[in-house]
Amino acid sequence: MNTHYRLLSQLDSCFEMLVNSLETLSDLLDEAQPACWMLGCQTEEDSRRSLHHSLQDLWYLDGQDGRATRSYPGLVACDPVIWDQLGSVNYCKVTFSRAIEAIRRESPDELPEARERLAARHRALHAHLTDEGLARLHLKQSWRQIPGCETALEQIRFSWYTSGRSIRRISRKEAEYRLLQMNTEAPHIQIQLKKLAALPLDEPLAQVQTQAPLMRANLFFKDQLPGLPDRKAINAAMPLFVLSPDGKLPPFNIPSSEPPEKRQRAVRSDNRLDDTPFLPSIRVYRYSQ
């Protein structure tokens, strides 16, 4: 079997396992009817429907920004059977992401075909694809992990995090390389190349990526052992499954359904970047002097 068919066959198998594991998890949830809450839902029945939708939402909507993922903050009280199946789902997600990475590494030109192939192959499982405008597989939504907590919790506090950004230090040489990958005939790129050339060779620069608002869940542990942290913060883009011996959800707050419009946190005192980008085409800033 040549590399092309081996990689596609491996991808098909991994995706089949992922779809089946998600269906098994949904079936177990239907049978157990555990306590659950999903952001924006008024009743537990609405929350159950939203929970099932979140688990099966693996597809792009027509016209959806390719960088965007849909978020489903929520809570599920699960028993050991559901907990074990959650572990199987997350294992299948990792296996699927590795199969995608293998194609990207060995046959990157095959990736668009592979995504369309999976959508067509599983159209019977998702008969609503065309009707609802679902176009092709959303890789990030397919392999993102579903969070779980097996430690007893005192409470959970949800909050929007709206000031997130990633800052990565890069060299002048790397910044120049990234500009040269663009249309160097364009006047605005030529201007940025000249500005960059005027900098000292050893001046560090920062590339900044603003992150979309995300929901954070702050977990407060109950009766934690000495030396172990008594709290933990996690991203809550997917429902948090809590192992619950009594079948109840831990105490939690209900945040607003939409993130606040204005920044809630003060600007950090160690924010040493200039206010405006030095190389706007690649989101590169100089450090303030």
Protein Blocks (a to p, Z undefined) as FASTA:
>chain_A
ZZklmmmmmmmmmmmmmmmmmmmmmmmmmmnopadddehiabfklmmmmmmmmmmmmbcc
ehiafkbccdddddddddfklmmmmmmmmmmmmmmmmmmmmmmmmmmmlmmmmmmmmmmm
mmmmmmmlmmnopabdcfklmmpccdddfbdcfbdcddddfkbccdddddfklmmmmmmm
mcfkbmklmmmmmmmmmpcfklccddddddddddddddddehiaehiafbdcddffbccd
dddfkopacddddddfbdcfbdfbdcdfklcbdfbdfblmnopacddZZ
